[in-house]
Amino acid sequence: MPKGIWIFIEQRNEQIRKVSLELLSEGRKLADQTGEPLVGVILGENIAGLAAQAAHYGADKVVIAEDAKLAAYTTGAYTSVLNQLIRKEEPQAVLIGNTAVGKDLAPRLAQRLGVGLASDCTAMEADPEKFLTFKRPIYAGKAFAFIGTESRPVLATIRPNTFPVAQPDSSRQAETIKAEVGIDPADLRAIVKEVAIAASKRPELTEANIIVSGGRGMKGPENYGIIEELADVIGAAVGASRAAVDAGWREQKFQVGQTGKTVSPTLYIACGISGAIQHLAGMGSSKFIVAINKDPEANIFNVADYGIVGDLFEVVPLLTQEFKKLVQE
């Protein structure tokens, strides 16, 4: 099996997660710069068909580990299998998406391997001495650290929506390698019997290109309909500030911020959000930020690319009407 730059390809219901396509796309560039092969690693059950898609997005080789015990993600089984594969093949680097799975998996994998971990990175580049170096926000996003590790493999988690997804090349093919791995029953401390996923037409918050969030200025849960309507018109996810979640207006899974989810959409629309540092830490890396707040001194305007000083209950419906016109054209 190959060495090189490895991408852990996260899949759900036999579909590759968008962040893994981002990593394959950017990993292709790094592989070309370093002369290393780009290797996709997929764990699960009935997933051999995903190898072709990984090849289309840049993988030279794809390692498939299939087992009924890998059908649903569990910390013990996935850590054990990846640990075995990495120790056997000794890749130069292993890159993982900074998703809920990645945040759980990567630290445990680093401990097993005895290597460092660069977490929640927002940039990476080839380095002649460290092989790869990474940029990550620190101090709630007020500064950035640049990290290089001496240990091998270089292990890092990358924030979703950090890199663009390349256009797939259907002519690309990759060598597919089926790995023989053993899963120790002792590693199966938890067994997933069923995964219940809430049905929603909106994109998942951490992978959305557009997010509309509401804060304390929404005044109550009954008013979230106005930003939900806007979100549905522009194909956005709906988020919330900690103040709105603490007040019981939205479930915790919608919380954006230091104690919630970290997001990096192309467009983030903050409605009635003052801009506490904890919230900015979770969305400050958004490409474009639009703030709607009736307080002209609100901190959110200090990071916004575009600001609207006004009553969100008047502004948001007007935006929805205008977006509907654009969509219909």
matplotlib code that plots the C-alpha trace (Angstrom):
import matplotlib.pyplot as plt

x = [0.0, 1.1, 2.8, 2.2, -0.4, -3.5, -7.0, -9.5, -12.6, -15.6, -18.8, -22.4, -25.0, -22.4, -22.1, -18.7, -19.0, -18.2, -15.2, -13.5, -13.9, -12.4, -9.4, -9.0, -9.0, -6.4, -4.5, -4.0, -2.1, 0.1, 0.8, 2.0, 4.2, 5.8, 6.0, 4.0, 1.0, -2.4, -4.2, -7.9, -8.8, -12.4, -13.9, -17.4, -19.6, -20.6, -18.4, -16.2, -18.2, -16.9, -13.3, -14.1, -15.4, -12.3, -10.2, -12.2, -11.3, -7.6, -6.7, -4.0, -4.8, -7.8, -7.6, -10.9, -11.5, -14.9, -16.4, -19.9, -18.4, -17.5, -20.9, -21.6, -18.9, -17.6, -14.6, -12.9, -13.3, -12.3, -9.3, -8.1, -8.3, -6.7, -4.0, -3.2, -3.1, -0.9, 1.6, 1.9, 2.4, 3.9, 2.4, 3.9, 0.7, -2.9, -5.6, -9.0, -12.0, -12.7, -16.2, -17.9, -16.4, -13.0, -12.9, -13.6, -11.2, -8.1, -7.1, -7.4, -5.5, -2.7, -2.5, -2.3, 0.5, 2.3, 2.3, 1.2, -2.1, -2.7, -6.5, -9.1, -6.7, -7.8, -4.8, -1.9, 1.0, 4.0, 7.2, 10.7, 11.6, 8.3, 6.7, 3.5, 2.7, -0.7, -2.5, -5.1, -7.0, -6.2, -7.5, -11.0, -10.0, -8.1, -4.7, -3.3, -0.7, 1.5, 2.3, 4.8, 5.5, 8.6, 6.7, 5.4, 2.9, 1.9, -1.7, -4.2, -7.9, -9.1, -12.1, -14.9, -15.5, -11.8, -10.9, -12.9, -14.0, -12.3, -14.2, -14.2, -12.2, -14.1, -11.1, -9.0, -8.6, -7.1, -5.7, -8.0, -6.6, -8.7, -7.1, -7.3, -7.8, -8.7, -11.0, -10.4, -13.7, -12.1, -12.2, -15.9, -16.8, -19.9, -22.0, -24.3, -27.7, -29.4, -28.7, -31.7, -31.2, -33.7, -35.2, -34.4, -34.2, -31.7, -27.9, -26.0, -24.7, -21.0, -21.0, -23.4, -22.2, -24.8, -25.9, -28.6, -28.3, -30.5, -29.6, -31.1, -32.6, -35.1, -37.0, -38.5, -38.7, -41.9, -40.0, -37.5, -39.9, -38.7, -35.1, -36.1, -38.1, -35.0, -32.8, -35.1, -35.2, -31.4, -30.7, -29.1, -28.7, -30.2, -28.0, -28.3, -26.2, -25.6, -28.0, -30.8, -29.9, -29.6, -33.0, -34.5, -35.4, -33.4, -31.8, -28.1, -27.3, -28.0, -25.5, -22.7, -19.7, -16.9, -19.1, -21.2, -20.3, -17.5, -18.6, -16.8, -19.5, -19.1, -21.9, -22.9, -26.0, -26.2, -29.6, -30.0, -26.6, -24.5, -21.1, -19.8, -16.3, -17.5, -19.8, -17.2, -14.8, -17.3, -18.0, -15.2, -13.6, -16.7, -15.8, -18.4, -20.4, -23.6, -24.8, -28.4, -28.7, -30.5, -27.6, -25.0, -22.4, -22.9, -19.6, -20.7, -20.2, -16.5, -16.1, -18.9, -18.2, -21.7, -23.8, -27.4, -28.4, -32.1, -34.9, -34.4, -38.2, -38.4, -35.1, -35.2, -38.6, -37.5, -34.3, -36.5, -38.7, -35.7, -34.0, -37.3, -37.2, -33.6, -34.4, -37.4, -35.4]
y = [0.0, 3.6, 6.3, 9.9, 12.5, 10.7, 12.2, 10.6, 10.6, 11.0, 9.5, 9.4, 7.0, 6.1, 9.7, 11.6, 14.7, 18.0, 18.7, 15.6, 16.7, 20.0, 18.2, 16.0, 19.1, 21.0, 17.8, 17.3, 20.6, 19.7, 16.3, 17.9, 20.3, 17.7, 14.8, 12.6, 10.5, 11.6, 8.7, 8.7, 6.4, 5.3, 3.3, 1.8, -0.8, -1.1, 1.8, 0.5, 2.5, 5.8, 5.1, 6.3, 9.6, 10.1, 9.6, 12.2, 14.8, 14.1, 10.8, 8.7, 5.7, 4.8, 2.6, 0.9, -0.7, -2.4, -4.2, -4.3, -2.8, 0.3, 0.9, 3.6, 5.8, 4.7, 6.2, 2.9, 1.0, 3.9, 4.9, 1.3, 0.7, 4.0, 3.5, 0.1, 1.4, 4.4, 2.4, -0.1, 2.4, 5.4, 8.2, 11.7, 13.4, 12.6, 15.3, 15.1, 17.4, 19.4, 18.0, 16.4, 13.1, 14.7, 16.4, 13.1, 11.0, 13.1, 13.7, 10.0, 9.0, 11.5, 9.9, 6.4, 7.4, 9.6, 12.6, 16.3, 17.6, 20.9, 21.3, 23.5, 24.8, 27.4, 27.3, 24.9, 24.9, 22.8, 23.4, 22.2, 21.6, 20.7, 19.1, 20.9, 24.0, 25.1, 28.3, 28.2, 30.9, 31.3, 33.4, 33.2, 34.3, 37.4, 36.0, 33.3, 30.6, 29.0, 25.4, 22.9, 19.5, 17.4, 14.2, 11.9, 11.6, 15.3, 15.2, 18.0, 18.8, 21.3, 23.6, 22.9, 25.5, 26.5, 25.4, 25.3, 22.0, 21.4, 20.4, 16.6, 15.0, 11.9, 10.7, 10.3, 6.8, 5.6, 2.3, 0.8, -1.2, -3.2, -3.2, -6.2, -4.9, -6.5, -4.9, -5.9, -6.4, -4.5, -1.3, -1.6, 0.1, 1.6, 0.0, 2.2, 0.5, 3.3, 6.7, 9.1, 12.1, 14.9, 15.6, 19.0, 20.6, 23.1, 22.4, 21.2, 24.2, 23.5, 22.8, 25.5, 28.2, 30.7, 31.0, 33.3, 33.6, 35.2, 36.5, 38.3, 40.8, 38.2, 38.8, 35.3, 31.9, 32.9, 35.4, 33.0, 32.4, 35.6, 34.5, 30.9, 32.3, 34.2, 31.2, 29.0, 31.6, 31.7, 28.1, 28.9, 27.2, 28.8, 29.5, 31.2, 33.0, 31.6, 34.2, 32.8, 29.2, 30.0, 31.7, 28.4, 30.0, 27.5, 24.1, 23.9, 22.3, 25.6, 27.6, 29.3, 30.4, 29.3, 26.9, 26.0, 25.2, 26.9, 27.8, 29.3, 30.0, 32.2, 34.5, 34.9, 37.1, 38.1, 39.3, 41.0, 39.7, 42.1, 40.5, 39.0, 37.7, 34.2, 34.4, 36.0, 33.1, 30.8, 32.7, 35.2, 33.3, 33.7, 35.1, 37.9, 39.0, 41.1, 42.5, 43.8, 45.5, 48.6, 49.6, 51.4, 50.7, 47.0, 45.1, 43.0, 46.0, 45.9, 42.6, 43.0, 43.6, 45.1, 46.6, 47.6, 49.8, 49.2, 47.1, 43.5, 43.0, 45.6, 44.8, 41.0, 40.8, 43.4, 41.4, 38.3, 40.0, 41.2, 37.8, 36.2, 38.5, 37.6, 33.8, 34.1, 35.9]
z = [0.0, -0.6, 1.5, 0.7, 1.8, 3.2, 3.2, 5.6, 3.5, 5.7, 4.4, 5.6, 4.1, 1.4, 0.4, 0.7, 2.9, 1.2, 3.5, 2.2, -1.3, -0.3, 1.2, -1.9, -4.1, -2.0, -1.3, -5.0, -5.1, -2.1, -3.6, -6.9, -4.9, -2.7, -5.2, -2.9, -4.0, -2.8, -1.0, 0.0, 3.0, 3.3, 6.2, 6.3, 4.8, 1.1, 0.2, -2.6, -5.1, -3.5, -4.8, -8.3, -6.9, -4.8, -7.9, -9.8, -7.2, -7.2, -5.4, -6.9, -4.8, -2.5, 0.5, 1.3, 4.7, 4.8, 7.8, 9.3, 12.5, 10.5, 9.0, 11.5, 13.0, 16.5, 18.1, 19.0, 15.7, 13.5, 15.7, 15.8, 12.0, 11.1, 13.7, 12.1, 8.6, 9.4, 11.5, 8.6, 5.8, 7.6, 5.4, 5.5, 6.5, 7.4, 6.9, 8.5, 8.3, 11.4, 11.7, 14.7, 13.6, 12.9, 16.3, 18.0, 15.9, 15.3, 19.0, 19.8, 16.7, 17.6, 21.1, 19.7, 17.2, 19.7, 17.3, 17.5, 16.1, 14.4, 14.9, 13.2, 10.5, 8.0, 5.6, 4.8, 2.5, 1.5, 3.5, 2.6, 6.3, 8.0, 5.0, 5.7, 7.7, 8.9, 10.0, 12.7, 14.7, 18.4, 21.3, 20.0, 16.5, 17.6, 16.3, 14.2, 14.9, 12.2, 13.0, 11.7, 13.3, 13.5, 14.1, 11.4, 10.2, 10.1, 11.5, 11.1, 11.0, 8.5, 9.0, 6.5, 3.7, 3.9, 0.4, -2.8, -4.3, -7.7, -10.8, -10.9, -13.7, -14.7, -16.7, -13.6, -12.2, -9.0, -7.8, -5.3, -2.4, -0.1, 3.3, 5.6, 9.1, 12.4, 14.9, 18.5, 20.4, 23.2, 21.0, 20.6, 23.9, 22.2, 19.5, 17.3, 16.9, 15.0, 13.7, 13.7, 11.4, 11.5, 8.1, 6.7, 3.3, 4.5, 4.3, 7.3, 9.3, 9.1, 5.4, 4.2, 1.8, 3.1, 6.7, 8.2, 12.0, 14.6, 18.0, 21.0, 18.6, 17.4, 20.6, 20.8, 19.1, 17.3, 15.1, 13.6, 10.8, 9.0, 8.8, 8.0, 5.0, 3.9, 4.3, 2.2, -0.6, -0.9, 0.0, 3.4, 6.7, 9.8, 12.8, 16.2, 18.8, 22.2, 23.7, 21.6, 22.5, 26.2, 26.1, 24.7, 21.4, 19.3, 19.9, 20.8, 17.4, 15.8, 17.9, 16.2, 18.3, 20.6, 22.5, 19.5, 15.9, 13.9, 10.4, 7.4, 4.8, 1.8, 3.1, 6.8, 7.5, 11.2, 12.2, 15.6, 16.8, 18.8, 18.0, 21.3, 21.0, 21.5, 18.5, 16.3, 17.1, 15.5, 12.3, 11.9, 9.0, 6.8, 3.4, 3.5, 6.6, 6.5, 9.7, 10.4, 13.8, 15.0, 17.2, 15.2, 17.9, 17.9, 17.7, 14.8, 12.5, 13.3, 11.4, 8.8, 5.2, 4.8, 7.6, 7.7, 10.7, 11.0, 12.5, 11.4, 11.4, 8.6, 6.8, 6.6, 4.9, 2.3, 1.6, 1.2, -1.3, -3.3, -3.3, -4.5, -7.5, -8.3, -7.9, -10.2, -13.0]

ax = plt.figure().add_subplot(projection="3d")
ax.plot(x, y, z, "-o")
ax.set_aspect("equal")
plt.show()
